[in-house]
Amino acid sequence: MQPHIRGNREQPFGYTPVTEMSGKNSEMLMDFGILRLREGESWTDELPLEKAYLLVYGTVRFEWEGHTHEESRANCFDVPPTALHVSKKTAVTLTCLSGDCEINVLRTDNPREFDARLYLPEDTPDEYRGKGTMRESSTRIVRTIFDYSNAPYANLVLGEVIGFPGKWSSYPPHHHPQPEIYYYKTNPENGFAYAELGEEVVKVHNNDTVLIAPGLTHPQCTPPGYALWYLWGIRHLEGCPYKQPECPVFIEEHLWVQDKDAVYWGDPK
């Protein structure tokens, strides 16, 4: 498995696969790809798999099971997400209504059939996780679109994180037995960040993807001047879904940093 996949400076049009259940990076147990369309172009997905489509930016018409919905997203930093989640029985057509658009696509096998659900911006309010602790050094925005708590029938988990300039996210260090994908955008686009993968650290840029193998810790560090957005997609395991309190597993020796009364070096004595 190639854990760090460099993206293009500008994503190509059409569908670009990053992981494939039956092909490259199959250890992730899910398809992940980037779909970019020009105005007027459509793309239809009829694969008999559980499927999720996250609008990153642009105006898109979603069509499924006789339903139609049009939604715009100026960018993934300032506007909460829109995502469509369907089971294997449902075909989906996506049409770009703006100059161009980008949609992230996740798919996996799931024998269960369930009603399609469209998650709109008001369904996923910003959660300021870490606020009030760690001297605000790990305050970040978390947007959990769906997980075991609201979609127990799914084999996927989908969300977003925004790391503020000079702060950490996905922190304190944690791990879990399920594979996870991070896909990045930086603001401005020439930015960068650092992603931990166990004992290794990689430098990530706009449009990069990191594949997080089971058991690896994966905190993220954003440098001053830049903001970091990343999609996170997790694949439940049979008999071992990603859900609390079992997941995530925090590294115990670092949990003290979450104490509101923790004393850090440099604090007044």
Secondary structure, DSSP 8 states (H G I E B T S, - for coil): --SEE---SS--SEEEEEE-TTSTTGGG-SEEEEEEEETT-EEEE--SSEEEEEEEEEEEEEEETTEEEEEEES-TTTS---EEEE-TT--EEEEE-SSEEEEEEEEE--------EEE-GGGS--EEETTTSGGGTT-EEEEEEE-TTT-TT-SEEEEEEEE-TT-EES-S-EE-SS-EEEEEEEESTT-EEEEEETTEEEEEETT-EEEE-TT----EE--TT-EEEEEEEEE-BTTB-S-TTTSSEE-GGGGGGG-TT---TTS--
